[in-house]
Amino acid sequence: MSTASTGLPTGRYGRSSDERADRKLKVAAMILGAALLALVGYFAYHYIVQTRISAQVITFDATDNAVKAHLEVHKDAGAAGYCTLRSQSADGTEVGRADFHFTGSATRIDKVVTLRTTARGTTAELLGCHSG
């Protein structure tokens, strides 16, 4: 007497659904991996190529209608950019905001800038610097 086979004959009914699912998962993983690699490459490129500009407020002097701030700017040679300063009154209300542009080949710039205000300012706050 012979024993009956419980499996399907090989090659008779095509691939099993498990094999098709495995192939779809492999394709999806390759696509997601390529997208992740492209995203990491994009951010790495912009991190390396990006022009850097940074600054700090050394001192400031406030009057009733202006704030004079001494800025120290560090930037790449030949880069152009701007820094945004703001001043607030004693109660926290913003009384002045302006962008100050920097160009040239110097990598370090010391400059006293005047920020016009609508009332007496008690601060000179550097909001940030950007290239462009």
Residue pairs with C-beta under 8 A, 6 or more apart in sequence:
50 131
51 75
51 76
51 79
51 81
51 131
52 74
52 75
52 76
52 79
52 131
53 73
53 74
53 75
53 76
53 79
53 81
53 83
53 102
53 129
53 130
53 131
54 73
54 74
54 75
54 129
55 71
55 72
55 73
55 74
55 83
55 126
55 129
56 71
56 72
56 126
57 69
57 70
57 71
57 85
57 124
57 125
57 126
58 70
58 71
58 72
58 110
59 69
59 70
60 67
60 68
60 69
60 70
60 123
60 124
61 67
61 68
62 68
62 87
62 117
62 120
62 121
62 122
62 124
63 120
64 119
64 120
65 116
65 117
65 118
65 119
65 120
66 96
66 114
66 115
66 116
66 117
66 121
67 85
67 87
67 96
67 114
67 115
67 117
67 121
67 123
67 124
68 112
68 113
68 114
68 115
69 85
69 112
69 113
69 114
69 115
69 124
70 110
70 111
70 112
71 83
71 85
71 100
71 109
71 110
71 111
71 112
71 113
71 126
72 108
72 109
72 110
73 83
73 102
73 108
73 109
73 110
73 111
73 129
74 107
74 108
75 81
75 102
75 107
75 109
75 129
75 131
76 107
77 105
77 106
77 107
78 104
78 105
79 131
80 101
80 102
80 103
80 131
80 132
81 101
81 102
81 129
81 130
81 131
81 132
82 99
82 100
82 101
82 102
82 129
82 130
82 132
83 99
83 100
83 102
83 126
83 128
83 129
83 130
84 97
84 98
84 99
84 100
84 126
84 127
84 128
84 129
84 130
85 97
85 98
85 100
85 113
85 115
85 124
85 125
85 126
85 127
86 94
86 96
86 97
86 98
86 115
86 123
86 125
86 127
87 94
87 95
87 96
87 97
87 115
87 117
87 121
87 122
87 123
87 124
87 125
88 94
88 95
88 121
88 122
88 123
88 125
89 95
89 119
89 120
89 121
89 122
90 120
90 122
93 119
95 117
95 118
95 119
95 120
95 121
96 115
96 116
96 117
96 118
96 121
97 115
97 127
98 113
98 115
98 116
100 111
100 113
102 109
102 111
115 121
115 124
